[in-house]
Amino acid sequence: MSDEKKAKKEEKAKKKEAASLPSVKPNPKGNVKRIGMLTSGGDCQALNATMRGVVKSLVSILGQDHLEIYGFLEGYKGLIYSNFRMLTSKDFSGILTLGGTILGTSRTPFKLMREPDENGLDKVEAMKHTYYKLGLDCLVILGGNGTHKTAHLLSEEGLNVITLPKTIDNDLWGTDITFGFQSAVDIATDAIDYIHTTAASHSRVFIVEVMGHRVGWLTLNAGIAGGADIVLIPEIPYDIEKVCEAINKRKARGHGFTIIAVAEGAISKEDAALSKKELKAKQKKAKHTSVSFELAEKIQEMTGQEVRITIPGHMQRGGSPNAYDRVLSTRLGAAAAEAIMDEDYGCMIGIQERETVRVPLTEVAGKLKMIQPDARIIREAELTGISFGV
């Protein structure tokens, strides 16, 4: 099908969909607050705790009889296809320690939001329709970077939106920390801790691959907390010669083993110098699908030492939130409830200098909080003997 015919077909589908949606307006504001909630993107340990914080605070302010909660299932999909559950405060009781999300989640890429679905449905218009059909006063959206882009889009389309910063990567702009991060650090640290004894017993090099495609906050913090000897993160391209040099220095000093914490998005200096197109082409032809296996092969060749790999994977997202995340999530949820009562929309509730803040979505959407190579935490880690492969 030609591009012109395809465009005409899509336009026809849009018109058909628009015609099928009844003209609806928000219900007149009364004594009842109608709040929609959804969790989008990857799950993490404190999603339920955060939703609980929002609902408990609103009930405390309004009373149960003056609050309606619409929980959209599987993230933005629930909002698009009007798939929701009516919830009460009882649904949020006993979930402070429960991992995952009681609403379910899914990844709905922001770049596809403006494209019709397989049936020609305009996703953005469908979300607006659901919002107005239910007469919502506000949408509370929990998610990471992609989620915030779509939340900002909906805010620009005129919907009342408040977001909460969820990601184990801690890479959301405008907040010092995100909920889920510290719990994931604990799990990744435990993995490194457990590796120490077996690595020492067999005098091996162990690579522990930690989640983090584009930023290295999780790997850096777990690496420091777990006593890793080498930490490799996306923001600091590594030199394999320097990595092997650090391993050989440890061996020369009588340390037969080395622990390397590697972010899944860690990259060599050679690859970092390539264009996106060149890098993509190289990755397609790559022998290994993971940076850890490529590193292991080169280290074994260059140092002669045995190398083993451990990948905790999705364990880092699972289990109960730790005490820090429970406190953080409860505070963020309560602060979101206050913003709802103030009718201060179009913002993310974040933490700055240990206080909750409201950050405009225009400042958050599309921005990554990355580690600066000259950051003090990097310098302080280096002072303790950690190598970053440079």
Short mmCIF file of the C-alpha atoms (twelve columns), coordinates in Angstrom:
data_MODEL
# 
_entry.id   MODEL 
# 
loop_
_atom_site.group_PDB 
_atom_site.id 
_atom_site.type_symbol 
_atom_site.label_atom_id 
_atom_site.label_alt_id 
_atom_site.label_comp_id 
_atom_site.label_asym_id 
_atom_site.label_seq_id 
_atom_site.Cartn_x 
_atom_site.Cartn_y 
_atom_site.Cartn_z 
_atom_site.pdbx_PDB_model_num 
ATOM 1   C CA . MET A 1   0.000   0.000   0.000  1 
ATOM 2   C CA . SER A 2   1.360   3.429   -0.949 1 
ATOM 3   C CA . ASP A 3   2.002   6.057   1.720  1 
ATOM 4   C CA . GLU A 4   -0.760  8.232   0.261  1 
ATOM 5   C CA . LYS A 5   -3.351  5.445   0.424  1 
ATOM 6   C CA . LYS A 6   -2.217  4.524   3.914  1 
ATOM 7   C CA . ALA A 7   -2.586  8.139   5.065  1 
ATOM 8   C CA . LYS A 8   -6.094  8.346   3.582  1 
ATOM 9   C CA . LYS A 9   -7.088  5.096   5.269  1 
ATOM 10  C CA . GLU A 10  -5.814  6.337   8.641  1 
ATOM 11  C CA . GLU A 11  -7.612  9.657   8.218  1 
ATOM 12  C CA . LYS A 12  -10.859 7.843   7.401  1 
ATOM 13  C CA . ALA A 13  -10.437 5.646   10.484 1 
ATOM 14  C CA . LYS A 14  -9.913  8.715   12.665 1 
ATOM 15  C CA . LYS A 15  -13.063 10.372  11.353 1 
ATOM 16  C CA . LYS A 16  -15.043 7.182   11.899 1 
ATOM 17  C CA . GLU A 17  -13.792 6.913   15.460 1 
ATOM 18  C CA . ALA A 18  -14.494 10.587  16.187 1 
ATOM 19  C CA . ALA A 19  -18.025 10.144  14.915 1 
ATOM 20  C CA . SER A 20  -18.569 7.100   17.132 1 
ATOM 21  C CA . LEU A 21  -17.568 8.909   20.331 1 
ATOM 22  C CA . PRO A 22  -20.414 10.849  21.902 1 
ATOM 23  C CA . SER A 23  -19.780 14.444  22.831 1 
ATOM 24  C CA . VAL A 24  -19.140 14.383  26.556 1 
ATOM 25  C CA . LYS A 25  -18.203 17.002  29.101 1 
ATOM 26  C CA . PRO A 26  -16.827 16.693  32.634 1 
ATOM 27  C CA . ASN A 27  -19.494 16.178  35.262 1 
ATOM 28  C CA . PRO A 28  -20.166 19.361  37.245 1 
ATOM 29  C CA . LYS A 29  -17.919 19.552  40.299 1 
ATOM 30  C CA . GLY A 30  -19.738 18.653  43.468 1 
ATOM 31  C CA . ASN A 31  -18.790 17.351  46.877 1 
ATOM 32  C CA . VAL A 32  -17.326 14.155  45.409 1 
ATOM 33  C CA . LYS A 33  -13.765 14.009  44.101 1 
ATOM 34  C CA . ARG A 34  -13.374 11.579  41.212 1 
ATOM 35  C CA . ILE A 35  -9.777  10.409  40.880 1 
ATOM 36  C CA . GLY A 36  -8.374  8.117   38.193 1 
ATOM 37  C CA . MET A 37  -5.189  6.166   38.950 1 
ATOM 38  C CA . LEU A 38  -2.864  4.108   36.787 1 
ATOM 39  C CA . THR A 39  0.602   2.584   36.915 1 
ATOM 40  C CA . SER A 40  2.599   2.481   33.690 1 
ATOM 41  C CA . GLY A 41  5.915   1.054   32.494 1 
ATOM 42  C CA . GLY A 42  8.048   -1.419  34.438 1 
ATOM 43  C CA . ASP A 43  6.851   -2.404  37.889 1 
ATOM 44  C CA . CYS A 44  8.783   -1.836  41.107 1 
ATOM 45  C CA . GLN A 45  8.440   -2.492  44.805 1 
ATOM 46  C CA . ALA A 46  6.597   0.628   46.035 1 
ATOM 47  C CA . LEU A 47  3.826   1.268   43.518 1 
ATOM 48  C CA . ASN A 48  1.133   -0.046  45.845 1 
ATOM 49  C CA . ALA A 49  2.572   1.832   48.809 1 
ATOM 50  C CA . THR A 50  2.437   5.091   46.855 1 
ATOM 51  C CA . MET A 51  -1.159  4.628   45.696 1 
ATOM 52  C CA . ARG A 52  -2.067  3.794   49.272 1 
ATOM 53  C CA . GLY A 53  -0.495  7.068   50.414 1 
ATOM 54  C CA . VAL A 54  -2.632  9.032   47.946 1 
ATOM 55  C CA . VAL A 55  -5.909  7.309   48.840 1 
ATOM 56  C CA . LYS A 56  -5.449  7.241   52.620 1 
ATOM 57  C CA . SER A 57  -4.645  10.959  52.598 1 
ATOM 58  C CA . LEU A 58  -7.644  11.853  50.424 1 
ATOM 59  C CA . VAL A 59  -9.942  9.781   52.636 1 
ATOM 60  C CA . SER A 60  -8.503  11.554  55.674 1 
ATOM 61  C CA . ILE A 61  -9.287  14.927  54.089 1 
ATOM 62  C CA . LEU A 62  -12.587 14.210  52.333 1 
ATOM 63  C CA . GLY A 63  -14.037 11.142  53.982 1 
ATOM 64  C CA . GLN A 64  -14.826 7.920   52.113 1 
ATOM 65  C CA . ASP A 65  -18.278 9.118   51.004 1 
ATOM 66  C CA . HIS A 66  -16.795 12.068  49.117 1 
ATOM 67  C CA . LEU A 67  -14.190 10.158  47.129 1 
ATOM 68  C CA . GLU A 68  -14.457 7.943   44.052 1 
ATOM 69  C CA . ILE A 69  -11.415 6.060   42.811 1 
ATOM 70  C CA . TYR A 70  -11.223 4.655   39.283 1 
ATOM 71  C CA . GLY A 71  -8.287  2.273   38.880 1 
ATOM 72  C CA . PHE A 72  -7.280  1.848   35.241 1 
ATOM 73  C CA . LEU A 73  -5.902  -1.605  34.484 1 
ATOM 74  C CA . GLU A 74  -2.604  -2.275  32.692 1 
ATOM 75  C CA . GLY A 75  -1.394  1.310   32.532 1 
ATOM 76  C CA . TYR A 76  -2.417  3.600   29.705 1 
ATOM 77  C CA . LYS A 77  -4.160  0.669   28.001 1 
ATOM 78  C CA . GLY A 78  -6.860  0.848   30.651 1 
ATOM 79  C CA . LEU A 79  -7.356  4.540   30.022 1 
ATOM 80  C CA . ILE A 80  -7.395  4.090   26.232 1 
ATOM 81  C CA . TYR A 81  -9.913  1.234   26.251 1 
ATOM 82  C CA . SER A 82  -11.869 2.352   29.339 1 
ATOM 83  C CA . ASN A 83  -10.887 -0.762  31.282 1 
ATOM 84  C CA . PHE A 84  -11.135 0.143   34.959 1 
ATOM 85  C CA . ARG A 85  -12.247 -0.944  38.422 1 
ATOM 86  C CA . MET A 86  -14.113 1.127   40.959 1 
ATOM 87  C CA . LEU A 87  -12.033 1.033   44.142 1 
ATOM 88  C CA . THR A 88  -12.556 2.000   47.763 1 
ATOM 89  C CA . SER A 89  -10.170 2.642   50.623 1 
ATOM 90  C CA . LYS A 90  -10.485 -1.054  51.553 1 
ATOM 91  C CA . ASP A 91  -8.684  -1.975  48.316 1 
ATOM 92  C CA . PHE A 92  -5.664  -0.017  49.545 1 
ATOM 93  C CA . SER A 93  -5.594  -1.555  52.991 1 
ATOM 94  C CA . GLY A 94  -2.765  -3.986  53.707 1 
ATOM 95  C CA . ILE A 95  -0.759  -3.199  50.549 1 
ATOM 96  C CA . LEU A 96  2.003   -1.052  52.084 1 
ATOM 97  C CA . THR A 97  4.412   -3.992  51.918 1 
ATOM 98  C CA . LEU A 98  3.058   -5.564  48.728 1 
ATOM 99  C CA . GLY A 99  5.341   -5.441  45.683 1 
ATOM 100 C CA . GLY A 100 4.155   -5.061  42.090 1 
ATOM 101 C CA . THR A 101 0.909   -3.190  41.395 1 
ATOM 102 C CA . ILE A 102 -2.690  -4.125  42.147 1 
ATOM 103 C CA . LEU A 103 -3.719  -2.345  38.919 1 
ATOM 104 C CA . GLY A 104 -1.300  -4.165  36.630 1 
ATOM 105 C CA . THR A 105 0.953   -2.327  34.218 1 
ATOM 106 C CA . SER A 106 2.172   -2.305  30.621 1 
ATOM 107 C CA . ARG A 107 4.553   -0.407  28.403 1 
ATOM 108 C CA . THR A 108 2.807   1.870   25.911 1 
ATOM 109 C CA . PRO A 109 5.636   3.670   24.047 1 
ATOM 110 C CA . PHE A 110 5.216   7.427   23.873 1 
ATOM 111 C CA . LYS A 111 6.345   7.485   20.232 1 
ATOM 112 C CA . LEU A 112 3.296   5.373   19.333 1 
ATOM 113 C CA . MET A 113 0.739   7.435   21.255 1 
ATOM 114 C CA . ARG A 114 -0.126  9.591   18.265 1 
ATOM 115 C CA . GLU A 115 -0.449  6.573   15.979 1 
ATOM 116 C CA . PRO A 116 -3.862  4.846   15.684 1 
ATOM 117 C CA . ASP A 117 -4.120  1.307   17.031 1 
ATOM 118 C CA . GLU A 118 -4.742  -1.702  14.782 1 
ATOM 119 C CA . ASN A 119 -8.424  -0.757  14.566 1 
ATOM 120 C CA . GLY A 120 -7.747  2.877   13.702 1 
ATOM 121 C CA . LEU A 121 -8.515  4.161   17.201 1 
ATOM 122 C CA . ASP A 122 -6.979  7.529   18.080 1 
ATOM 123 C CA . LYS A 123 -5.358  6.701   21.441 1 
ATOM 124 C CA . VAL A 124 -5.097  10.268  22.706 1 
ATOM 125 C CA . GLU A 125 -8.710  11.091  21.889 1 
ATOM 126 C CA . ALA A 126 -9.788  7.787   23.460 1 
ATOM 127 C CA . MET A 127 -7.983  8.641   26.708 1 
ATOM 128 C CA . LYS A 128 -9.598  12.070  26.776 1 
ATOM 129 C CA . HIS A 129 -12.978 10.500  26.108 1 
ATOM 130 C CA . THR A 130 -12.595 8.070   29.024 1 
ATOM 131 C CA . TYR A 131 -11.523 10.918  31.316 1 
ATOM 132 C CA . TYR A 132 -14.506 13.094  30.440 1 
ATOM 133 C CA . LYS A 133 -16.988 10.218  30.326 1 
ATOM 134 C CA . LEU A 134 -16.182 9.392   33.942 1 
ATOM 135 C CA . GLY A 135 -16.158 13.052  34.957 1 
ATOM 136 C CA . LEU A 136 -12.738 12.767  36.566 1 
ATOM 137 C CA . ASP A 137 -11.329 15.644  38.565 1 
ATOM 138 C CA . CYS A 138 -7.766  14.380  38.193 1 
ATOM 139 C CA . LEU A 139 -5.573  11.582  36.867 1 
ATOM 140 C CA . VAL A 140 -2.845  10.305  39.201 1 
ATOM 141 C CA . ILE A 141 -0.184  8.611   37.083 1 
ATOM 142 C CA . LEU A 142 2.719   6.596   38.503 1 
ATOM 143 C CA . GLY A 143 5.640   5.888   36.193 1 
ATOM 144 C CA . GLY A 144 9.055   6.677   34.779 1 
ATOM 145 C CA . ASN A 145 10.400  8.603   31.808 1 
ATOM 146 C CA . GLY A 146 8.130   7.331   29.038 1 
ATOM 147 C CA . THR A 147 5.124   7.524   31.324 1 
ATOM 148 C CA . HIS A 148 5.873   11.162  32.097 1 
ATOM 149 C CA . LYS A 149 6.064   12.074  28.413 1 
ATOM 150 C CA . THR A 150 2.543   10.781  27.875 1 
ATOM 151 C CA . ALA A 151 1.350   12.393  31.117 1 
ATOM 152 C CA . HIS A 152 2.684   15.729  29.884 1 
ATOM 153 C CA . LEU A 153 0.917   15.206  26.549 1 
ATOM 154 C CA . LEU A 154 -2.393  14.619  28.358 1 
ATOM 155 C CA . SER A 155 -1.797  17.690  30.501 1 
ATOM 156 C CA . GLU A 156 -1.256  19.769  27.358 1 
ATOM 157 C CA . GLU A 157 -4.506  18.315  25.993 1 
ATOM 158 C CA . GLY A 158 -6.330  19.858  28.941 1 
ATOM 159 C CA . LEU A 159 -6.592  16.980  31.434 1 
ATOM 160 C CA . ASN A 160 -5.823  17.499  35.114 1 
ATOM 161 C CA . VAL A 161 -2.767  15.348  35.765 1 
ATOM 162 C CA . ILE A 162 -0.494  14.727  38.757 1 
ATOM 163 C CA . THR A 163 2.373   12.262  38.488 1 
ATOM 164 C CA . LEU A 164 4.484   10.309  40.945 1 
ATOM 165 C CA . PRO A 165 8.123   9.326   40.181 1 
ATOM 166 C CA . LYS A 166 8.517   5.575   39.821 1 
ATOM 167 C CA . THR A 167 11.693  3.934   38.563 1 
ATOM 168 C CA . ILE A 168 14.433  1.714   39.954 1 
ATOM 169 C CA . ASP A 169 16.836  3.650   37.715 1 
ATOM 170 C CA . ASN A 170 16.445  6.922   39.681 1 
ATOM 171 C CA . ASP A 171 16.818  8.811   36.401 1 
ATOM 172 C CA . LEU A 172 13.781  11.127  36.517 1 
ATOM 173 C CA . TRP A 173 14.582  14.816  36.276 1 
ATOM 174 C CA . GLY A 174 13.287  17.060  39.058 1 
ATOM 175 C CA . THR A 175 13.531  14.659  41.992 1 
ATOM 176 C CA . ASP A 176 16.522  13.618  44.074 1 
ATOM 177 C CA . ILE A 177 15.206  10.090  44.357 1 
ATOM 178 C CA . THR A 178 12.439  7.927   42.918 1 
ATOM 179 C CA . PHE A 179 10.477  5.304   44.779 1 
ATOM 180 C CA . GLY A 180 11.610  1.755   44.041 1 
ATOM 181 C CA . PHE A 181 15.223  2.806   43.652 1 
ATOM 182 C CA . GLN A 182 16.466  2.097   47.161 1 
ATOM 183 C CA . SER A 183 14.725  -1.276  47.307 1 
ATOM 184 C CA . ALA A 184 16.399  -2.253  44.026 1 
ATOM 185 C CA . VAL A 185 19.771  -1.059  45.376 1 
ATOM 186 C CA . ASP A 186 19.319  -3.375  48.352 1 
ATOM 187 C CA . ILE A 187 18.644  -6.377  46.105 1 
ATOM 188 C CA . ALA A 188 21.559  -5.641  43.745 1 
ATOM 189 C CA . THR A 189 23.810  -5.118  46.785 1 
ATOM 190 C CA . ASP A 190 22.736  -8.472  48.220 1 
ATOM 191 C CA . ALA A 191 23.677  -10.128 44.917 1 
ATOM 192 C CA . ILE A 192 27.164  -8.604  45.081 1 
ATOM 193 C CA . ASP A 193 27.484  -9.575  48.763 1 
ATOM 194 C CA . TYR A 194 26.650  -13.212 48.015 1 
ATOM 195 C CA . ILE A 195 29.171  -13.324 45.172 1 
ATOM 196 C CA . HIS A 196 32.081  -12.234 47.384 1 
ATOM 197 C CA . THR A 197 32.531  -15.550 49.167 1 
ATOM 198 C CA . THR A 198 32.430  -17.762 46.095 1 
ATOM 199 C CA . ALA A 199 34.661  -15.363 44.143 1 
ATOM 200 C CA . ALA A 200 37.224  -15.387 46.948 1 
ATOM 201 C CA . SER A 201 37.046  -19.162 47.354 1 
ATOM 202 C CA . HIS A 202 37.828  -19.833 43.697 1 
ATOM 203 C CA . SER A 203 40.029  -16.790 42.960 1 
ATOM 204 C CA . ARG A 204 37.816  -15.762 40.078 1 
ATOM 205 C CA . VAL A 205 36.654  -12.575 38.450 1 
ATOM 206 C CA . PHE A 206 32.918  -12.159 38.885 1 
ATOM 207 C CA . ILE A 207 30.748  -9.832  36.841 1 
ATOM 208 C CA . VAL A 208 27.411  -8.846  38.392 1 
ATOM 209 C CA . GLU A 209 25.161  -7.261  35.767 1 
ATOM 210 C CA . VAL A 210 22.807  -4.661  37.227 1 
ATOM 211 C CA . MET A 211 19.769  -3.109  35.535 1 
ATOM 212 C CA . GLY A 212 20.194  0.285   33.865 1 
ATOM 213 C CA . HIS A 213 20.250  0.800   30.108 1 
ATOM 214 C CA . ARG A 214 20.963  4.513   29.940 1 
ATOM 215 C CA . VAL A 215 22.002  5.591   33.441 1 
ATOM 216 C CA . GLY A 216 24.099  4.021   36.164 1 
ATOM 217 C CA . TRP A 217 22.666  5.195   39.491 1 
ATOM 218 C CA . LEU A 218 21.597  1.692   40.487 1 
ATOM 219 C CA . THR A 219 24.906  0.083   39.533 1 
ATOM 220 C CA . LEU A 220 26.959  2.847   41.147 1 
ATOM 221 C CA . ASN A 221 25.135  2.709   44.476 1 
ATOM 222 C CA . ALA A 222 25.010  -1.092  44.608 1 
ATOM 223 C CA . GLY A 223 28.663  -1.255  43.575 1 
ATOM 224 C CA . ILE A 224 29.739  1.053   46.389 1 
ATOM 225 C CA . ALA A 225 27.469  -0.628  48.951 1 
ATOM 226 C CA . GLY A 226 28.571  -4.119  47.885 1 
ATOM 227 C CA . GLY A 227 32.291  -3.366  47.843 1 
ATOM 228 C CA . ALA A 228 32.752  -3.925  44.115 1 
ATOM 229 C CA . ASP A 229 36.296  -3.375  42.849 1 
ATOM 230 C CA . ILE A 230 35.278  -2.118  39.412 1 
ATOM 231 C CA . VAL A 231 32.059  -0.286  38.473 1 
ATOM 232 C CA . LEU A 232 31.112  0.235   34.826 1 
ATOM 233 C CA . ILE A 233 28.243  2.588   33.972 1 
ATOM 234 C CA . PRO A 234 26.820  4.070   30.730 1 
ATOM 235 C CA . GLU A 235 27.894  7.633   31.566 1 
ATOM 236 C CA . ILE A 236 31.596  6.709   31.761 1 
ATOM 237 C CA . PRO A 237 32.694  4.644   28.705 1 
ATOM 238 C CA . TYR A 238 35.269  2.097   29.810 1 
ATOM 239 C CA . ASP A 239 38.666  1.167   28.414 1 
ATOM 240 C CA . ILE A 240 39.064  -2.627  28.480 1 
ATOM 241 C CA . GLU A 241 42.819  -2.190  28.954 1 
ATOM 242 C CA . LYS A 242 42.184  -0.174  32.133 1 
ATOM 243 C CA . VAL A 243 39.690  -2.761  33.382 1 
ATOM 244 C CA . CYS A 244 42.252  -5.540  32.963 1 
ATOM 245 C CA . GLU A 245 44.934  -3.344  34.509 1 
ATOM 246 C CA . ALA A 246 42.808  -2.954  37.643 1 
ATOM 247 C CA . ILE A 247 42.284  -6.730  37.806 1 
ATOM 248 C CA . ASN A 248 46.008  -7.433  37.424 1 
ATOM 249 C CA . LYS A 249 46.886  -4.862  40.108 1 
ATOM 250 C CA . ARG A 250 44.605  -6.618  42.561 1 
ATOM 251 C CA . LYS A 251 46.198  -9.959  41.723 1 
ATOM 252 C CA . ALA A 252 49.671  -8.508  42.192 1 
ATOM 253 C CA . ARG A 253 48.655  -7.264  45.644 1 
ATOM 254 C CA . GLY A 254 47.563  -10.765 46.619 1 
ATOM 255 C CA . HIS A 255 43.834  -10.441 45.894 1 
ATOM 256 C CA . GLY A 256 42.949  -13.441 43.777 1 
ATOM 257 C CA . PHE A 257 39.428  -12.307 42.997 1 
ATOM 258 C CA . THR A 258 37.762  -9.212  41.547 1 
ATOM 259 C CA . ILE A 259 34.122  -8.133  41.667 1 
ATOM 260 C CA . ILE A 260 32.865  -6.050  38.754 1 
ATOM 261 C CA . ALA A 261 29.451  -4.337  38.920 1 
ATOM 262 C CA . VAL A 262 28.319  -3.663  35.348 1 
ATOM 263 C CA . ALA A 263 25.270  -1.704  34.238 1 
ATOM 264 C CA . GLU A 264 23.476  -3.479  31.394 1 
ATOM 265 C CA . GLY A 265 23.973  -0.310  29.344 1 
ATOM 266 C CA . ALA A 266 27.711  0.036   30.023 1 
ATOM 267 C CA . ILE A 267 29.652  0.840   26.867 1 
ATOM 268 C CA . SER A 268 33.291  0.779   25.761 1 
ATOM 269 C CA . LYS A 269 35.130  3.893   24.594 1 
ATOM 270 C CA . GLU A 270 35.319  2.450   21.085 1 
ATOM 271 C CA . ASP A 271 31.562  1.897   20.893 1 
ATOM 272 C CA . ALA A 272 30.793  5.266   22.483 1 
ATOM 273 C CA . ALA A 273 32.693  6.939   19.637 1 
ATOM 274 C CA . LEU A 274 30.414  5.365   17.016 1 
ATOM 275 C CA . SER A 275 27.328  7.047   15.606 1 
ATOM 276 C CA . LYS A 276 23.939  5.609   16.600 1 
ATOM 277 C CA . LYS A 277 23.612  4.024   13.173 1 
ATOM 278 C CA . GLU A 278 27.088  2.478   13.328 1 
ATOM 279 C CA . LEU A 279 26.535  1.199   16.858 1 
ATOM 280 C CA . LYS A 280 23.200  -0.362  15.941 1 
ATOM 281 C CA . ALA A 281 24.778  -2.109  12.960 1 
ATOM 282 C CA . LYS A 282 27.607  -3.424  15.132 1 
ATOM 283 C CA . GLN A 283 25.212  -4.699  17.792 1 
ATOM 284 C CA . LYS A 284 23.224  -6.626  15.174 1 
ATOM 285 C CA . LYS A 285 26.377  -8.532  14.233 1 
ATOM 286 C CA . ALA A 286 27.611  -8.924  17.800 1 
ATOM 287 C CA . LYS A 287 28.465  -12.371 19.078 1 
ATOM 288 C CA . HIS A 288 27.024  -11.615 22.514 1 
ATOM 289 C CA . THR A 289 23.683  -10.054 23.392 1 
ATOM 290 C CA . SER A 290 24.910  -8.784  26.765 1 
ATOM 291 C CA . VAL A 291 27.815  -6.484  27.609 1 
ATOM 292 C CA . SER A 292 28.729  -8.825  30.466 1 
ATOM 293 C CA . PHE A 293 29.500  -11.784 28.194 1 
ATOM 294 C CA . GLU A 294 31.557  -9.608  25.864 1 
ATOM 295 C CA . LEU A 295 33.514  -8.281  28.840 1 
ATOM 296 C CA . ALA A 296 34.012  -11.733 30.290 1 
ATOM 297 C CA . GLU A 297 35.480  -13.080 27.055 1 
ATOM 298 C CA . LYS A 298 37.925  -10.190 26.691 1 
ATOM 299 C CA . ILE A 299 38.983  -10.238 30.352 1 
ATOM 300 C CA . GLN A 300 39.636  -13.972 30.248 1 
ATOM 301 C CA . GLU A 301 41.724  -13.589 27.092 1 
ATOM 302 C CA . MET A 302 43.724  -10.619 28.411 1 
ATOM 303 C CA . THR A 303 44.291  -11.681 32.039 1 
ATOM 304 C CA . GLY A 304 44.069  -15.466 31.935 1 
ATOM 305 C CA . GLN A 305 41.718  -15.426 34.921 1 
ATOM 306 C CA . GLU A 306 38.454  -17.344 35.093 1 
ATOM 307 C CA . VAL A 307 35.409  -15.127 34.749 1 
ATOM 308 C CA . ARG A 308 31.864  -15.884 35.865 1 
ATOM 309 C CA . ILE A 309 28.698  -13.858 35.317 1 
ATOM 310 C CA . THR A 310 25.708  -13.307 37.589 1 
ATOM 311 C CA . ILE A 311 22.594  -11.483 36.359 1 
ATOM 312 C CA . PRO A 312 19.978  -10.769 39.090 1 
ATOM 313 C CA . GLY A 313 17.653  -9.435  36.362 1 
ATOM 314 C CA . HIS A 314 14.038  -8.820  37.303 1 
ATOM 315 C CA . MET A 315 14.694  -9.829  40.903 1 
ATOM 316 C CA . GLN A 316 15.752  -6.195  41.278 1 
ATOM 317 C CA . ARG A 317 12.146  -5.089  40.620 1 
ATOM 318 C CA . GLY A 318 10.522  -7.686  42.840 1 
ATOM 319 C CA . GLY A 319 9.656   -8.324  46.453 1 
ATOM 320 C CA . SER A 320 8.507   -5.949  49.163 1 
ATOM 321 C CA . PRO A 321 9.605   -2.304  49.329 1 
ATOM 322 C CA . ASN A 322 12.187  -1.628  52.003 1 
ATOM 323 C CA . ALA A 323 11.528  0.727   54.928 1 
ATOM 324 C CA . TYR A 324 13.026  3.730   53.124 1 
ATOM 325 C CA . ASP A 325 10.737  3.296   50.114 1 
ATOM 326 C CA . ARG A 326 7.684   2.797   52.316 1 
ATOM 327 C CA . VAL A 327 8.323   6.140   54.012 1 
ATOM 328 C CA . LEU A 328 9.150   7.879   50.723 1 
ATOM 329 C CA . SER A 329 6.066   6.506   48.955 1 
ATOM 330 C CA . THR A 330 3.748   7.445   51.805 1 
ATOM 331 C CA . ARG A 331 5.106   11.003  51.810 1 
ATOM 332 C CA . LEU A 332 4.837   11.359  48.031 1 
ATOM 333 C CA . GLY A 333 1.284   10.000  48.093 1 
ATOM 334 C CA . ALA A 334 0.232   12.409  50.836 1 
ATOM 335 C CA . ALA A 335 1.826   15.331  48.965 1 
ATOM 336 C CA . ALA A 336 -0.064  14.310  45.814 1 
ATOM 337 C CA . ALA A 337 -3.324  14.369  47.784 1 
ATOM 338 C CA . GLU A 338 -2.535  17.915  48.918 1 
ATOM 339 C CA . ALA A 339 -1.881  18.995  45.318 1 
ATOM 340 C CA . ILE A 340 -5.228  17.477  44.279 1 
ATOM 341 C CA . MET A 341 -7.039  19.418  47.003 1 
ATOM 342 C CA . ASP A 342 -5.224  22.590  45.928 1 
ATOM 343 C CA . GLU A 343 -6.179  21.830  42.305 1 
ATOM 344 C CA . ASP A 344 -2.526  22.330  41.413 1 
ATOM 345 C CA . TYR A 345 -2.243  20.115  38.349 1 
ATOM 346 C CA . GLY A 346 0.308   19.523  35.600 1 
ATOM 347 C CA . CYS A 347 3.054   18.621  38.050 1 
ATOM 348 C CA . MET A 348 5.129   15.742  39.365 1 
ATOM 349 C CA . ILE A 349 5.502   15.260  43.109 1 
ATOM 350 C CA . GLY A 350 9.213   14.850  43.783 1 
ATOM 351 C CA . ILE A 351 11.768  15.044  46.570 1 
ATOM 352 C CA . GLN A 352 14.372  17.797  46.715 1 
ATOM 353 C CA . GLU A 353 16.639  18.259  49.719 1 
ATOM 354 C CA . ARG A 354 14.468  15.782  51.643 1 
ATOM 355 C CA . GLU A 355 11.282  17.798  51.157 1 
ATOM 356 C CA . THR A 356 8.353   17.036  48.843 1 
ATOM 357 C CA . VAL A 357 8.016   19.475  45.944 1 
ATOM 358 C CA . ARG A 358 5.741   20.046  42.968 1 
ATOM 359 C CA . VAL A 359 7.710   20.107  39.725 1 
ATOM 360 C CA . PRO A 360 5.986   21.255  36.501 1 
ATOM 361 C CA . LEU A 361 5.703   18.436  33.967 1 
ATOM 362 C CA . THR A 362 7.210   20.784  31.376 1 
ATOM 363 C CA . GLU A 363 10.470  20.526  33.356 1 
ATOM 364 C CA . VAL A 364 10.319  16.758  33.769 1 
ATOM 365 C CA . ALA A 365 9.081   15.202  30.523 1 
ATOM 366 C CA . GLY A 366 11.790  14.015  28.156 1 
ATOM 367 C CA . LYS A 367 14.716  14.702  30.510 1 
ATOM 368 C CA . LEU A 368 17.076  12.144  32.022 1 
ATOM 369 C CA . LYS A 369 18.927  12.661  35.296 1 
ATOM 370 C CA . MET A 370 22.319  11.197  34.481 1 
ATOM 371 C CA . ILE A 371 25.499  10.802  36.511 1 
ATOM 372 C CA . GLN A 372 28.075  13.425  35.673 1 
ATOM 373 C CA . PRO A 373 31.548  11.859  35.252 1 
ATOM 374 C CA . ASP A 374 33.021  14.579  37.484 1 
ATOM 375 C CA . ALA A 375 30.383  14.177  40.214 1 
ATOM 376 C CA . ARG A 376 31.647  14.049  43.776 1 
ATOM 377 C CA . ILE A 377 30.230  10.557  44.296 1 
ATOM 378 C CA . ILE A 378 32.464  9.309   41.459 1 
ATOM 379 C CA . ARG A 379 35.516  10.996  42.964 1 
ATOM 380 C CA . GLU A 380 34.711  9.627   46.414 1 
ATOM 381 C CA . ALA A 381 34.291  6.111   45.030 1 
ATOM 382 C CA . GLU A 382 37.646  6.391   43.261 1 
ATOM 383 C CA . LEU A 383 39.283  7.489   46.522 1 
ATOM 384 C CA . THR A 384 38.234  4.183   48.084 1 
ATOM 385 C CA . GLY A 385 39.928  2.276   45.246 1 
ATOM 386 C CA . ILE A 386 36.995  1.646   42.906 1 
ATOM 387 C CA . SER A 387 37.975  1.675   39.229 1 
ATOM 388 C CA . PHE A 388 35.621  2.954   36.536 1 
ATOM 389 C CA . GLY A 389 37.738  1.513   33.735 1 
ATOM 390 C CA . VAL A 390 39.265  4.856   32.710 1 
# 
